[in-house]
Amino acid sequence: MSAKRRLLIGLALAAASLGAAELGVRLFVLPNEKLVWRPLPPFTGQQTEEQQAWLARQSGDDASASAYGRFDPVLGWSQRPSSASPDGAVHIDARGRRSAHAYPEPTSEGTRRVVVCGDSFTFGEEVSDADTWAARLEIALPRCEVWNYGVGGYGTDQALMRVQREVEGPAEVLLVGLLLENIGRNVNRYRPLWYPSALPAVKPRYVPSAVGLELVPQPFATRAEFLAAVRDGTVIERCAEHEHWSDSFVPAPLAWSAIARLFAARSAYRARDIEILWADTEGEPFRTTLALLEAFRGAAQGLGARRWGVLVFPSREDLAARLELGAPYWQALLTALDAREIEHLDLSDALVEAARAEGGVTQLYRSSHYSPHGNEVVAEAVRAWLAPRLDDGG
């Protein structure tokens, strides 16, 4: 057999093998997300069964939205004032704060206001109103009202914008909840591009510049307009400006290939690795997050707050990593906050102590958020850290 014939046979066998592999991936891997555990790039928000089912349920108004959530043309989404969850575990008051009771208007003389903002770890996802750390803190601090402006899924940018838009002073203290995962949200505009399994949601973001933070608004005026863009796929194009997570890692000539998507997933998810993001102090996610936290200084001044600070929340995975490593992988964040003289409390310290005493993290979390016990540990840590700052008169 000639060398040329052997070469042609080899190429034909290689092509057949690649074709079989491509067919196998298309038939057995792509239709079943459980085989790969997570969506493959490019990410669209219409890949998982949950995303597709969510989209099928939606109408142009808020009828299919959360009982206490709603579309917001500025923030992307927010709380629905004077609402509650069907099971009665969550109540939102007339100002959009999470609370099972009404606050007197105006605030009683001698009462001090503590405003807390952030995402679902501030809001208190997975527990009832009374079991959130903010509600427990309110009981533990004498003559204090703790106004909970947390919203599930928020980036630090949305939390800042909500405080600026909705919170009225005076306030004694402003506390900013920072889940470590927020570093990726803060450079994101279309939620599934950062967290590929997330349900479709759109948000604004800030871009650091030589003159400060510049706002890139979310582009949809109505919920109906947003849903239409998700359905026809134009949402990604509409949010493309300054979307950090736009790279699909799939080479254009191989965009047709399921195998290429499978291999691209490794790079795509590595780019979203939170530990790597916090270690890259020159990266856009780190720099943007620090700039946003610094911007709360002005927000606190606008409220007349004598004190403000950052509460660093670890997820279940973050706490497990801290227990294993002994030191926080997010030390660069803590060092940067110190350098900027931003007061902060790393809540992993208290949670690690509790986890070691109780033989692990199980009692501190429910599915992905703090359990009632975890909220109790957080509330006590915040109380111990905050009480001297409330009483020092400075």
C-alpha positions as CSV (number, residue, x, y, z in Angstrom):
1,M,0.0,0.0,0.0
2,S,1.4,3.4,-1.0
3,A,2.2,6.1,1.5
4,K,-0.4,8.3,-0.1
5,R,-3.1,5.7,0.3
6,R,-2.2,5.1,3.9
7,L,-2.4,8.8,4.5
8,L,-5.8,9.1,2.9
9,I,-7.1,6.1,5.0
10,G,-5.7,7.7,8.1
11,L,-7.4,11.0,7.4
12,A,-10.7,9.2,6.6
13,L,-10.5,7.3,9.9
14,A,-9.7,10.5,11.9
15,A,-12.6,12.3,10.2
16,A,-14.9,9.4,10.9
17,S,-13.8,9.3,14.6
18,L,-14.4,13.1,14.9
19,G,-17.7,12.8,13.3
20,A,-18.8,10.0,15.6
21,A,-17.6,12.0,18.6
22,E,-19.4,15.1,17.4
23,L,-22.6,13.0,16.9
24,G,-22.2,11.4,20.3
25,V,-21.9,14.8,22.0
26,R,-24.9,16.1,20.2
27,L,-27.1,13.1,20.9
28,F,-26.1,12.3,24.5
29,V,-24.4,15.2,26.1
30,L,-26.0,18.4,24.9
31,P,-29.7,17.2,25.4
32,N,-28.9,16.1,29.0
33,E,-27.4,18.9,31.1
34,K,-26.8,16.5,34.0
35,L,-24.1,14.8,32.0
36,V,-22.0,18.0,31.9
37,W,-23.4,19.5,35.1
38,R,-23.6,23.0,33.7
39,P,-24.5,24.9,30.5
40,L,-22.0,25.0,27.7
41,P,-20.9,28.2,26.0
42,P,-22.0,30.4,24.3
43,F,-24.4,31.3,27.1
44,T,-27.8,32.7,26.2
45,G,-30.2,32.1,29.1
46,Q,-32.3,29.7,27.1
47,Q,-30.2,26.6,27.6
48,T,-31.3,24.8,30.8
49,E,-34.8,23.3,31.3
50,E,-35.3,25.8,34.2
51,Q,-34.6,28.8,31.9
52,Q,-36.8,27.5,29.2
53,A,-39.7,26.8,31.6
54,W,-39.3,30.2,33.2
55,L,-39.5,31.9,29.8
56,A,-42.6,29.9,28.8
57,R,-44.4,31.1,32.0
58,Q,-43.7,34.8,31.5
59,S,-46.1,37.4,30.3
60,G,-45.5,41.1,29.5
61,D,-46.5,42.4,32.8
62,D,-45.5,41.4,36.3
63,A,-48.2,38.8,36.7
64,S,-45.7,35.9,36.6
65,A,-43.0,37.6,38.6
66,S,-42.1,36.8,42.2
67,A,-44.9,37.7,44.7
68,Y,-42.6,40.4,46.1
69,G,-40.3,41.1,43.2
70,R,-40.9,43.3,40.1
71,F,-39.2,44.6,37.0
72,D,-37.4,48.0,37.5
73,P,-36.5,50.1,34.5
74,V,-33.4,51.5,36.3
75,L,-32.2,48.8,38.6
76,G,-33.3,45.8,36.5
77,W,-35.5,44.4,39.3
78,S,-36.5,45.4,42.8
79,Q,-38.9,44.7,45.7
80,R,-42.6,45.2,45.2
81,P,-43.8,47.6,48.0
82,S,-46.5,46.3,50.4
83,S,-46.2,42.7,49.3
84,A,-45.6,39.3,50.7
85,S,-44.7,35.8,49.7
86,P,-47.5,33.3,49.4
87,D,-46.3,31.4,52.5
88,G,-46.1,34.5,54.6
89,A,-42.4,34.1,55.3
90,V,-41.4,37.3,53.5
91,H,-43.0,40.7,53.9
92,I,-42.0,43.9,52.1
93,D,-43.2,47.2,53.6
94,A,-44.5,50.3,51.8
95,R,-41.0,51.6,51.3
96,G,-39.7,48.3,49.8
97,R,-37.8,47.3,52.9
98,R,-38.0,43.7,54.2
99,S,-39.9,43.9,57.5
100,A,-42.8,42.1,59.1
101,H,-43.7,45.3,61.0
102,A,-44.3,48.9,60.2
103,Y,-41.8,51.6,61.2
104,P,-43.2,54.7,62.7
105,E,-43.1,57.8,60.6
106,P,-41.2,59.9,61.6
107,T,-38.8,57.8,63.6
108,S,-39.3,58.0,67.3
109,E,-37.1,60.4,69.2
110,G,-34.0,58.7,70.5
111,T,-34.2,55.9,67.9
112,R,-31.2,55.3,65.7
113,R,-31.4,54.0,62.1
114,V,-29.1,51.4,60.7
115,V,-29.5,50.9,57.0
116,V,-28.3,47.7,55.4
117,C,-28.1,47.0,51.7
118,G,-26.8,44.3,49.4
119,D,-28.0,41.1,47.8
120,S,-29.8,37.9,49.0
121,F,-27.4,37.4,51.9
122,T,-28.5,40.8,53.3
123,F,-32.1,40.2,52.3
124,G,-32.1,36.9,54.2
125,E,-33.1,34.4,51.5
126,E,-34.4,31.0,52.6
127,V,-35.5,32.2,56.1
128,S,-38.5,34.0,57.5
129,D,-38.6,37.7,58.3
130,A,-37.8,37.2,62.0
131,D,-34.9,34.9,61.3
132,T,-32.9,37.3,59.1
133,W,-29.7,38.6,60.6
134,A,-31.0,42.2,60.1
135,A,-34.1,41.5,62.1
136,R,-32.1,39.8,64.9
137,L,-29.7,42.7,64.9
138,E,-32.6,45.1,65.4
139,I,-33.6,43.2,68.5
140,A,-30.1,43.0,69.8
141,L,-29.3,46.8,69.4
142,P,-31.2,48.9,71.9
143,R,-33.3,51.8,70.4
144,C,-32.3,50.9,66.9
145,E,-34.2,50.4,63.7
146,V,-32.5,48.2,61.1
147,W,-33.8,49.0,57.6
148,N,-33.2,46.1,55.3
149,Y,-32.8,47.2,51.7
150,G,-31.3,43.9,50.5
151,V,-32.5,42.4,47.2
152,G,-31.9,38.9,45.9
153,G,-29.4,38.7,43.1
154,Y,-28.1,42.3,43.4
155,G,-24.7,43.5,42.5
156,T,-22.9,46.1,44.6
157,D,-23.8,48.6,41.9
158,Q,-27.5,48.0,42.2
159,A,-27.3,48.2,46.0
160,L,-25.6,51.6,45.7
161,M,-28.1,52.9,43.2
162,R,-31.0,51.7,45.4
163,V,-29.6,53.5,48.4
164,Q,-29.1,56.7,46.5
165,R,-32.6,56.6,45.0
166,E,-34.7,55.3,47.9
167,V,-33.1,55.7,51.3
168,E,-33.9,58.9,53.2
169,G,-31.7,60.2,56.0
170,P,-30.8,60.8,58.6
171,A,-29.3,57.4,59.4
172,E,-26.7,56.6,62.0
173,V,-25.0,53.7,60.1
174,L,-24.9,52.4,56.6
175,L,-23.8,48.7,56.2
176,V,-23.0,47.3,52.7
177,G,-23.3,43.5,52.4
178,L,-20.7,42.1,50.0
179,L,-21.1,38.4,49.0
180,L,-17.8,37.4,47.5
181,E,-19.5,36.3,44.3
182,N,-20.5,39.9,43.7
183,I,-17.1,40.6,42.1
184,G,-18.5,39.0,38.9
185,R,-21.9,40.6,39.1
186,N,-20.4,44.0,39.2
187,V,-19.1,43.8,35.7
188,N,-22.1,42.0,34.3
189,R,-25.3,43.3,32.5
190,Y,-27.2,40.1,31.5
191,R,-27.2,37.7,34.4
192,P,-26.8,34.4,32.5
193,L,-23.6,35.6,30.9
194,W,-22.0,35.7,34.4
195,Y,-23.8,32.8,36.0
196,P,-24.9,30.6,33.1
197,S,-27.6,28.6,35.0
198,A,-29.3,31.8,36.2
199,L,-32.7,32.8,35.1
200,P,-32.7,35.8,32.6
201,A,-32.3,39.2,34.3
202,V,-30.8,42.4,33.2
203,K,-29.0,45.1,35.2
204,P,-27.0,48.3,34.9
205,R,-23.4,48.5,35.7
206,Y,-20.7,51.1,36.4
207,V,-17.4,51.5,34.5
208,P,-14.4,53.0,36.3
209,S,-12.9,55.9,34.3
210,A,-10.4,58.7,34.9
211,V,-13.3,60.9,36.2
212,G,-14.9,58.3,38.4
213,L,-17.6,55.7,37.9
214,E,-19.6,56.1,34.7
215,L,-23.1,54.5,34.5
216,V,-24.1,52.1,31.7
217,P,-27.9,51.9,32.1
218,Q,-29.8,48.7,31.5
219,P,-31.5,49.2,28.1
220,F,-35.1,48.1,28.6
221,A,-37.9,50.4,29.6
222,T,-40.5,47.8,30.3
223,R,-40.7,44.1,31.3
224,A,-42.5,43.3,28.1
225,E,-39.6,44.8,26.0
226,F,-37.1,42.8,28.1
227,L,-38.9,39.5,27.7
228,A,-39.3,40.0,23.9
229,A,-35.5,40.5,23.7
230,V,-34.9,37.3,25.7
231,R,-37.2,35.4,23.4
232,D,-35.7,36.5,20.1
233,G,-32.1,36.5,21.4
234,T,-31.4,40.2,20.9
235,V,-31.0,40.7,24.7
236,I,-27.3,39.8,24.4
237,E,-26.7,42.4,21.6
238,R,-28.6,45.1,23.5
239,C,-26.4,44.5,26.6
240,A,-23.2,44.0,24.8
241,E,-21.7,47.4,25.6
242,H,-19.3,47.0,28.6
243,E,-20.5,43.4,29.2
244,H,-17.4,41.8,30.8
245,W,-18.6,38.2,30.2
246,S,-19.0,38.4,26.4
247,D,-16.3,36.0,25.4
248,S,-17.8,32.6,24.5
249,F,-14.4,30.9,24.2
250,V,-15.6,29.1,21.1
251,P,-13.5,29.9,18.0
252,A,-15.7,31.4,15.2
253,P,-14.8,28.7,12.7
254,L,-15.8,26.0,15.2
255,A,-19.0,27.6,16.4
256,W,-20.9,24.7,14.8
257,S,-19.1,22.1,16.9
258,A,-20.5,20.6,20.0
259,I,-17.0,19.3,20.9
260,A,-15.6,22.8,20.6
261,R,-18.2,24.0,23.0
262,L,-17.4,21.2,25.4
263,F,-13.7,22.1,25.5
264,A,-14.5,25.8,25.6
265,A,-16.4,25.3,28.8
266,R,-13.2,24.8,30.8
267,S,-11.9,28.2,29.8
268,A,-15.3,29.9,30.3
269,Y,-15.7,28.6,33.8
270,R,-12.1,29.2,34.8
271,A,-12.6,32.9,33.7
272,R,-15.5,33.0,36.2
273,D,-13.6,31.4,39.1
274,I,-14.1,33.7,42.0
275,E,-10.9,32.9,43.7
276,I,-8.9,33.8,40.6
277,L,-10.9,37.1,40.3
278,W,-10.1,38.2,43.8
279,A,-6.4,37.4,43.3
280,D,-6.2,39.6,40.2
281,T,-6.0,43.0,41.8
282,E,-5.4,44.7,38.4
283,G,-8.4,43.0,36.7
284,E,-11.6,44.9,35.8
285,P,-13.8,43.0,38.3
286,F,-11.6,43.7,41.3
287,R,-11.0,47.4,40.4
288,T,-14.7,48.0,39.7
289,T,-15.8,46.3,42.9
290,L,-13.4,48.4,45.0
291,A,-14.5,51.6,43.2
292,L,-18.2,50.8,44.0
293,L,-17.4,50.1,47.7
294,E,-15.6,53.5,47.9
295,A,-18.6,55.2,46.3
296,F,-20.6,54.2,49.4
297,R,-18.6,56.8,51.3
298,G,-20.5,59.5,49.5
299,A,-23.8,57.7,50.0
300,A,-23.2,57.5,53.7
301,Q,-22.4,61.2,53.9
302,G,-25.6,61.9,52.0
303,L,-27.5,60.1,54.7
304,G,-25.7,61.9,57.5
305,A,-24.3,58.5,58.7
306,R,-21.6,58.8,61.3
307,R,-20.4,55.3,60.4
308,W,-20.4,53.1,57.4
309,G,-18.7,49.8,56.6
310,V,-18.6,46.6,54.5
311,L,-19.8,43.2,55.7
312,V,-18.1,40.4,53.8
313,F,-20.3,37.4,53.4
314,P,-18.9,33.9,52.5
315,S,-21.0,31.4,50.7
316,R,-21.1,27.8,51.8
317,E,-18.2,27.1,49.3
318,D,-16.2,30.1,50.5
319,L,-16.5,29.0,54.1
320,A,-15.5,25.4,53.3
321,A,-12.4,26.8,51.5
322,R,-11.6,29.0,54.5
323,L,-11.9,26.0,56.8
324,E,-9.6,24.0,54.5
325,L,-7.0,26.7,53.8
326,G,-7.0,28.4,57.2
327,A,-6.8,31.8,55.6
328,P,-9.3,33.6,53.3
329,Y,-8.5,33.4,49.6
330,W,-10.0,37.0,49.4
331,Q,-7.2,38.5,51.5
332,A,-6.4,40.9,48.7
333,L,-9.9,42.4,49.2
334,L,-9.4,42.9,52.9
335,T,-6.0,44.5,52.3
336,A,-7.4,46.9,49.8
337,L,-10.2,47.9,52.2
338,D,-7.6,48.6,54.9
339,A,-5.6,50.7,52.4
340,R,-8.6,52.8,51.6
341,E,-9.6,53.1,55.3
342,I,-12.9,51.4,54.7
343,E,-14.2,49.7,57.9
344,H,-15.1,46.1,57.3
345,L,-16.1,42.9,59.0
346,D,-15.2,39.6,57.5
347,L,-18.0,37.4,58.7
348,S,-16.1,34.2,57.8
349,D,-14.2,34.7,61.1
350,A,-17.4,34.2,63.2
351,L,-18.8,31.5,60.9
352,V,-15.5,29.5,60.9
353,E,-15.5,29.6,64.7
354,A,-19.1,28.3,64.8
355,A,-18.4,25.6,62.1
356,R,-15.4,24.3,64.0
357,A,-17.4,24.2,67.2
358,E,-20.2,22.4,65.5
359,G,-18.3,20.0,63.3
360,G,-18.9,21.6,59.9
361,V,-20.9,24.1,58.0
362,T,-24.1,22.1,57.7
363,Q,-26.0,23.8,60.5
364,L,-25.0,27.3,59.2
365,Y,-26.6,27.0,55.8
366,R,-29.8,25.8,54.2
367,S,-29.6,25.2,50.5
368,S,-27.2,28.0,49.6
369,H,-28.0,30.8,52.1
370,Y,-27.6,31.1,55.9
371,S,-30.0,29.0,58.0
372,P,-31.7,30.6,61.0
373,H,-28.7,29.6,63.1
374,G,-26.3,31.0,60.5
375,N,-28.2,34.3,60.6
376,E,-28.0,34.3,64.4
377,V,-24.2,33.9,64.2
378,V,-24.0,36.7,61.7
379,A,-26.2,39.0,63.7
380,E,-24.2,38.5,66.9
381,A,-20.9,39.2,65.0
382,V,-22.3,42.4,63.5
383,R,-23.7,43.5,66.9
384,A,-20.4,42.9,68.6
385,W,-18.6,44.8,65.9
386,L,-21.1,47.6,65.5
387,A,-22.1,48.4,69.1
388,P,-18.9,50.2,70.1
389,R,-19.1,52.2,66.9
390,L,-22.6,53.3,67.8
391,D,-21.6,54.3,71.3
392,D,-18.3,56.0,70.7
393,G,-20.0,59.3,69.8
394,G,-17.5,59.9,67.1
